[in-house]
Amino acid sequence: MTPLNPCPFCGHTGDDLLDVCEPFEAGLMAYVHCTHCGADGPSQYSADDKLAAAEVARTAWNARRPVPECANVLVRRDQRP
C-alpha cells in the first residue's frame, strides 16, 4: 500500500494514522483517520473492494498540500504560496 504523508493538522505519522473502511447500504466508504487530532481524509467509495477503496483513500490523503514547517501559524489564503 501507498505510504501515508503526515497529518496536515498535527504532523503525526505512523501508528497515529489509520485506514478506516466502513460498510453502508450501497458499499464501502474508506478514509484515513488521525487518532492524534481526529482529522479525517476525503471519503472514497467502493462497491465491494476494501483494499482498492483504502488505496484510493491513501492517495487522496497524500494529494493535499504539505505540512508547513510551523504548523501552528495561520496563513491567510491570499498569502499562501
Contacts in CASP RR format, 6 or more apart in sequence:
PFRMAT RR
TARGET T0000
AUTHOR 0000-0000-0000
METHOD contacts of the structure
MODEL  1
MTPLNPCPFCGHTGDDLLDVCEPFEAGLMAYVHCTHCGADGPSQYSADDK
LAAAEVARTAWNARRPVPECANVLVRRDQRP
1 19 0 8 1.000
1 51 0 8 1.000
1 54 0 8 1.000
1 55 0 8 1.000
1 58 0 8 1.000
2 55 0 8 1.000
2 58 0 8 1.000
2 59 0 8 1.000
2 62 0 8 1.000
4 13 0 8 1.000
4 14 0 8 1.000
4 17 0 8 1.000
4 32 0 8 1.000
4 58 0 8 1.000
4 61 0 8 1.000
4 62 0 8 1.000
5 13 0 8 1.000
5 61 0 8 1.000
5 62 0 8 1.000
5 64 0 8 1.000
5 66 0 8 1.000
5 67 0 8 1.000
6 12 0 8 1.000
6 13 0 8 1.000
6 67 0 8 1.000
7 13 0 8 1.000
7 16 0 8 1.000
7 17 0 8 1.000
7 34 0 8 1.000
7 36 0 8 1.000
7 37 0 8 1.000
7 39 0 8 1.000
7 67 0 8 1.000
8 39 0 8 1.000
8 64 0 8 1.000
8 65 0 8 1.000
8 67 0 8 1.000
9 34 0 8 1.000
9 37 0 8 1.000
9 39 0 8 1.000
9 71 0 8 1.000
10 34 0 8 1.000
10 36 0 8 1.000
10 37 0 8 1.000
10 39 0 8 1.000
10 71 0 8 1.000
11 67 0 8 1.000
11 71 0 8 1.000
12 34 0 8 1.000
12 36 0 8 1.000
12 37 0 8 1.000
15 35 0 8 1.000
16 34 0 8 1.000
16 35 0 8 1.000
16 36 0 8 1.000
17 32 0 8 1.000
17 33 0 8 1.000
17 34 0 8 1.000
17 35 0 8 1.000
17 61 0 8 1.000
18 32 0 8 1.000
18 33 0 8 1.000
18 34 0 8 1.000
18 35 0 8 1.000
19 30 0 8 1.000
19 32 0 8 1.000
19 54 0 8 1.000
19 57 0 8 1.000
19 58 0 8 1.000
20 30 0 8 1.000
20 31 0 8 1.000
20 32 0 8 1.000
20 33 0 8 1.000
20 40 0 8 1.000
21 28 0 8 1.000
21 29 0 8 1.000
21 30 0 8 1.000
21 50 0 8 1.000
21 53 0 8 1.000
21 54 0 8 1.000
22 28 0 8 1.000
22 29 0 8 1.000
22 30 0 8 1.000
26 45 0 8 1.000
26 47 0 8 1.000
27 45 0 8 1.000
27 46 0 8 1.000
27 47 0 8 1.000
27 48 0 8 1.000
28 45 0 8 1.000
28 46 0 8 1.000
28 47 0 8 1.000
28 48 0 8 1.000
28 49 0 8 1.000
28 50 0 8 1.000
28 53 0 8 1.000
29 43 0 8 1.000
29 44 0 8 1.000
29 45 0 8 1.000
29 53 0 8 1.000
30 43 0 8 1.000
30 44 0 8 1.000
30 46 0 8 1.000
30 50 0 8 1.000
30 53 0 8 1.000
30 54 0 8 1.000
30 56 0 8 1.000
30 57 0 8 1.000
31 40 0 8 1.000
31 41 0 8 1.000
31 42 0 8 1.000
31 43 0 8 1.000
31 44 0 8 1.000
31 57 0 8 1.000
31 60 0 8 1.000
31 61 0 8 1.000
32 40 0 8 1.000
32 41 0 8 1.000
32 57 0 8 1.000
32 58 0 8 1.000
32 60 0 8 1.000
32 61 0 8 1.000
33 39 0 8 1.000
33 40 0 8 1.000
33 41 0 8 1.000
34 40 0 8 1.000
41 57 0 8 1.000
41 60 0 8 1.000
41 61 0 8 1.000
42 57 0 8 1.000
42 60 0 8 1.000
42 61 0 8 1.000
43 57 0 8 1.000
44 53 0 8 1.000
44 56 0 8 1.000
44 57 0 8 1.000
44 60 0 8 1.000
45 53 0 8 1.000
46 52 0 8 1.000
46 53 0 8 1.000
46 56 0 8 1.000
68 75 0 8 1.000
END
